[in-house]
Amino acid sequence: MAKLMKDRQYATPFTVLHAASLLGQRSRLVKFRNAIQKVVKDGDYVVDLGTGSGVLAIMAAKAKAGKVSAIEINPESIEYARRAARLNGVEDLIEFVQCNFSDFVPDTRADIVICEMLSSMMLIEQQIPASVYAIERILKPSGVLIPQEVDIFLAPVESPEIWGRFRFQEIQFPRVVQSAIHETTRDLADMSILESLKLMSLKQDTTIDETLQFTIVDKGTVHGLVGVFEARLCGDIVLKMEDGWKQLFIPLEQPIEVSSGDIFTVRVAYRPGKYDSLSIEIL
Ligand SMILES: C[S@@+](CC[C@H](N)C(=O)[O-])C[C@H]1O[C@@H](n2cnc3c(N)ncnc32)[C@H](O)[C@@H]1O
């Protein structure tokens, strides 16, 4: 399993500049800080999977963790995070480890694992495989995982602009998922929940395979689906899209004309973390 994931890194390792740009998501950081301050107790051992800029590891150190292991696959980001730890006087508390999360084996089990590899309906980023690994190999049985739950929602949308970008004059391209701001899509039905994932009780082979029925509320053309998510960090602290994420646009192969009152049925299947496992079937 670990070997397979190493073979397919996809887009998940972020550049150091991307990791630093996530520091601009202030409400996301406030929610993480509140969650970390709520669960970290004096002397706790905390592991931060996908540390990026190191921001969550530094928050844990400042919340009086006894030790923090910050894991990151990108060597430049690890170096940046190390500099940030020095700037904040917590370098002695944080061990930086540059590796794939699935190669990290802790000396002792952790009290808390933080893992922020959210976004894109958990299709591309490694939140689900990393959470499974954290439960099986890193966390104490009584430990706490942040976030604890993720809900994924979908809706059919009209977006000639995004659908059309895969053809330039006579040059065509295969259709792939795209991140999209809400203004570039028009919802044609209410959002439906695709999956509610309890991250503490996931299985190694977690897959999503659901058939959803939408009642179309407006005449238009379905060019694709958009996926969004909410993640409960702990207690009532919930991350939402407006805390920093774009929606994921999944283009259909062929647009479908719809009218108000139509039932639009779609089967969506994928293995979280495996970008090319996505299958969309219109029924
Ligand atoms: C969404 S960013 C979060 C960064 C930081 N924790 C924050 O909250 O700003 C996810 C980070 O996980 C790293 N990452 C992605 N896949 C990884 C893997 N397989 N093993 C270790 N790190 C990974 C990325 O390079 C990126 O820095």
The ligand as an SDF file (V2000), in Angstrom:
LIG
                    3D

 27 29  0  0  0  0  0  0  0  0999 V2000
   -2.8960   21.4750    2.6990 C   0  0  0  0  0  0  0  0  0  0  0  0
   -1.1740   21.5210    3.0250 S   0  0  0  0  0  0  0  0  0  0  0  0
   -1.2290   21.9370    4.7530 C   0  0  0  0  0  0  0  0  0  0  0  0
    0.0380   22.5640    5.2470 C   0  0  0  0  0  0  0  0  0  0  0  0
   -0.0080   23.0270    6.6950 C   0  0  0  0  0  0  0  0  0  0  0  0
   -0.2400   21.9080    7.6010 N   0  0  0  0  0  0  0  0  0  0  0  0
   -1.0750   24.0810    6.8960 C   0  0  0  0  0  0  0  0  0  0  0  0
   -2.0660   23.7770    7.5650 O   0  0  0  0  0  0  0  0  0  0  0  0
   -0.9420   25.1840    6.3560 O   0  0  0  0  0  0  0  0  0  0  0  0
   -0.7280   19.8100    2.9680 C   0  0  0  0  0  0  0  0  0  0  0  0
    0.7680   19.5430    3.0690 C   0  0  0  0  0  0  0  0  0  0  0  0
    0.9430   18.1180    3.0400 O   0  0  0  0  0  0  0  0  0  0  0  0
    2.0860   17.8080    2.2460 C   0  0  0  0  0  0  0  0  0  0  0  0
    1.9370   16.4440    1.7490 N   0  0  0  0  0  0  0  0  0  0  0  0
    1.1590   16.0280    0.7130 C   0  0  0  0  0  0  0  0  0  0  0  0
    1.2580   14.7070    0.5220 N   0  0  0  0  0  0  0  0  0  0  0  0
    2.1340   14.2570    1.4720 C   0  0  0  0  0  0  0  0  0  0  0  0
    2.6330   12.9700    1.7810 C   0  0  0  0  0  0  0  0  0  0  0  0
    2.2740   11.8910    1.0750 N   0  0  0  0  0  0  0  0  0  0  0  0
    3.4990   12.8480    2.8380 N   0  0  0  0  0  0  0  0  0  0  0  0
    3.8720   13.9610    3.5380 C   0  0  0  0  0  0  0  0  0  0  0  0
    3.4310   15.2090    3.2660 N   0  0  0  0  0  0  0  0  0  0  0  0
    2.5560   15.3750    2.2600 C   0  0  0  0  0  0  0  0  0  0  0  0
    2.0650   18.8680    1.1550 C   0  0  0  0  0  0  0  0  0  0  0  0
    3.3240   19.0140    0.5250 O   0  0  0  0  0  0  0  0  0  0  0  0
    1.5890   20.0980    1.9280 C   0  0  0  0  0  0  0  0  0  0  0  0
    2.6740   20.8410    2.4260 O   0  0  0  0  0  0  0  0  0  0  0  0
  1  2  1  0
  2  3  1  0
  2 10  1  0
  3  4  1  0
  4  5  1  0
  5  6  1  0
  5  7  1  0
  7  8  2  0
  7  9  1  0
 10 11  1  0
 11 12  1  0
 11 26  1  0
 12 13  1  0
 13 14  1  0
 13 24  1  0
 14 15  1  0
 14 23  1  0
 15 16  2  0
 16 17  1  0
 17 18  1  0
 17 23  2  0
 18 19  1  0
 18 20  2  0
 20 21  1  0
 21 22  2  0
 22 23  1  0
 24 25  1  0
 24 26  1  0
 26 27  1  0
M  CHG  2   2   1   9  -1
M  END
$$$$
